[in-house]
């Protein structure tokens, strides 16, 4: 449950002045309830409540700072070319030989993978990674308005489908092109 739901019964987010007034009213209501329900211990309960409130506010502030610093650190690391995720195992020494035998139809996929001591899917994925062009320029040139559409999509001003249509591309093609461009930018 969000604080706005408690304070404003699901109404649209209020202005800061309205929020202050409602919080003040709520504070008076809490004090009245504490005094009415347990007058003997009301000061102790109120002190405990105020302490909990301050602790919650402090924890929230620390959490927001940590998230902000984490996002900055990730962005900085990506800009420096750091790759995230699990490291891939090195390919076996005879991988290239097995790949060429498989590509020349001298071995079946299953046999080529076995020749390397790899699972079929691992072998196939390694072949695809190795043969996939890394450069954006090795493909058909991107439309002139691609960069504009990419920026509008990244800034959430356009949906991916709309950005792709603006470039005259299919959504999946647009997304792949964005990934290639951004990957190339990260390497530079």
VOGU-3710 file (C-alpha; in Angstrom, 3 decimals, decimal comma):
1> xxxxxxxxxx> 0,000/0,000/0,000  1,352/3,395/-0,956  1,340/6,453/1,310  -0,826/8,353/-1,173  -3,500/5,655/-0,903  -3,485/5,969/2,893  -3,428/9,741/2,953  -5,683/10,539/0,027  -7,886/7,478/-0,544  -6,624/6,840/-4,093
11> xxxxxxxxxx> -7,143/10,432/-5,274  -4,587/11,982/-7,666  -1,260/13,068/-6,145  -1,767/16,255/-4,145  0,240/19,456/-4,174  2,934/19,818/-1,477  0,803/22,237/0,566  -2,127/19,805/0,551  0,236/17,025/1,618  1,550/19,109/4,556
21> xxxxxxxxxx> -1,975/19,866/5,749  -3,053/16,237/5,499  0,101/15,014/7,294  -0,485/17,567/10,064  -4,080/16,363/10,423  -2,913/12,775/10,458  -0,314/13,560/13,164  -3,007/15,127/15,362  -5,247/12,120/14,771  -2,453/9,713/15,780
31> xxxxxxxxxx> -1,693/11,650/18,965  -5,394/11,720/19,862  -5,720/7,968/19,312  -2,643/7,260/21,433  -3,861/9,423/24,311  -7,400/7,976/24,162  -6,327/4,333/23,957  -3,495/4,323/26,527  -3,062/7,629/28,328  -0,474/6,187/30,738
41> xxxxxxxxxx> 1,911/5,110/28,012  1,014/7,651/25,326  4,317/9,571/25,593  6,311/6,351/25,333  4,268/5,156/22,340  4,525/8,529/20,645  8,314/8,627/21,157  8,580/5,141/19,708  6,412/6,143/16,725  8,498/9,264/16,034
51> xxxxxxxxxx> 11,701/7,207/16,281  10,308/4,641/13,837  9,233/7,411/11,479  12,695/9,010/11,507  14,371/5,625/11,068  12,141/4,838/8,087  12,904/8,202/6,491  16,638/7,662/7,019  16,511/4,143/5,553  14,585/5,429/2,515
61> xxxxxxxxxx> 17,131/8,182/1,936  20,019/5,718/2,208  18,262/3,330/-0,191  17,717/6,107/-2,774  21,358/7,225/-2,488  22,579/3,637/-2,926  20,418/3,129/-6,030  21,619/6,400/-7,522  25,286/5,569/-6,890  24,788/2,052/-8,225
71> xxxxxxxxxx> 23,203/3,374/-11,442  26,056/5,872/-11,855  28,626/3,128/-11,291  27,004/0,816/-13,818  26,801/3,605/-16,404  30,462/4,503/-15,824  31,553/0,869/-16,088  29,598/0,363/-19,309  31,116/3,542/-20,747  34,559/2,109/-19,940
81> xxxxxxxxxx> 33,682/-1,091/-21,778  33,187/-3,374/-18,778  30,998/-6,314/-19,683  28,542/-7,725/-17,182  27,350/-11,254/-16,772  28,997/-14,609/-16,632  32,335/-15,012/-18,373  32,367/-17,500/-21,201  34,647/-20,475/-21,025  37,496/-20,357/-23,528
91> xxxxxxxxxx> 36,899/-22,317/-26,702  38,783/-25,587/-27,116  41,936/-25,548/-29,247  40,307/-27,696/-31,932  37,150/-25,567/-32,145  38,092/-23,819/-35,401  38,893/-27,151/-37,060  35,529/-28,601/-35,968  33,702/-25,445/-37,080  35,227/-25,624/-40,553
101> xxxxxxxxxx> 34,467/-29,353/-40,870  30,857/-28,685/-39,880  30,526/-25,660/-42,216  31,945/-27,734/-45,095  29,393/-30,473/-44,343  32,064/-33,018/-43,453  30,690/-33,405/-39,914  27,215/-33,188/-38,482  26,596/-30,638/-35,743  26,422/-33,369/-33,124
111> xxxxxxxxxx> 29,751/-34,853/-34,256  31,499/-31,477/-34,498  30,389/-30,590/-30,972  31,533/-33,989/-29,691  34,883/-33,489/-31,482  35,381/-30,347/-29,343  33,994/-31,852/-26,179  31,120/-29,332/-26,147  27,366/-29,593/-25,951  25,606/-29,091/-29,295
121> xxxxxxxxxx> 23,925/-25,862/-28,211  27,192/-24,471/-26,804  29,021/-25,330/-30,026  26,294/-23,783/-32,196  26,142/-20,619/-30,046  29,935/-20,261/-30,196  29,849/-20,594/-33,989  27,113/-17,937/-34,232  29,021/-15,552/-31,957  32,201/-16,072/-33,933
131> xxxxxxxxxx> 30,566/-15,576/-37,324  28,288/-12,704/-36,343  29,569/-9,426/-37,781  30,604/-7,048/-35,014  30,472/-3,867/-37,035  27,346/-1,895/-37,724  28,684/-0,912/-41,153  28,888/-4,509/-42,402  25,130/-4,482/-42,985  22,696/-2,466/-45,002
141> xxxxxxxxxx> 23,050/1,234/-44,126  20,665/2,514/-41,482  17,963/4,995/-42,503  18,835/8,682/-42,151  16,250/9,209/-39,421  17,359/6,125/-37,430  19,326/8,093/-34,824  16,413/10,451/-34,190  13,997/7,521/-33,809  16,430/5,715/-31,498
151> xxxxxxxxxx> 16,749/8,748/-29,243  12,981/9,248/-29,130  12,526/5,586/-28,224  15,272/5,647/-25,560  13,749/8,779/-24,001  10,366/6,974/-23,888  8,732/9,481/-26,215  7,965/6,758/-28,767  7,147/3,099/-28,445  9,572/0,762/-30,188
161> xxxxxxxxxx> 6,966/-0,154/-32,808  6,380/3,528/-33,632  10,108/4,302/-33,764  10,639/1,344/-36,097  7,780/2,451/-38,371  9,260/5,941/-38,489  12,440/4,385/-39,934  10,575/2,007/-42,223  11,883/-1,004/-40,328  10,335/-3,998/-38,604
171> xxxxxxxxxx> 10,370/-3,700/-34,807  12,801/-6,604/-34,386  15,128/-5,203/-37,048  15,016/-1,793/-35,362  15,814/-3,327/-31,968  18,720/-5,339/-33,399  20,099/-2,204/-35,067  19,827/-0,264/-31,799  21,719/-3,019/-29,992  24,451/-3,056/-32,643
181> xxxxxxxx> 24,838/0,736/-32,618  24,920/0,946/-28,827  27,331/-1,962/-28,598  29,637/-0,224/-31,075  29,347/3,032/-29,114  30,257/1,247/-25,891  33,383/-0,227/-27,505  34,567/3,184/-28,747
//
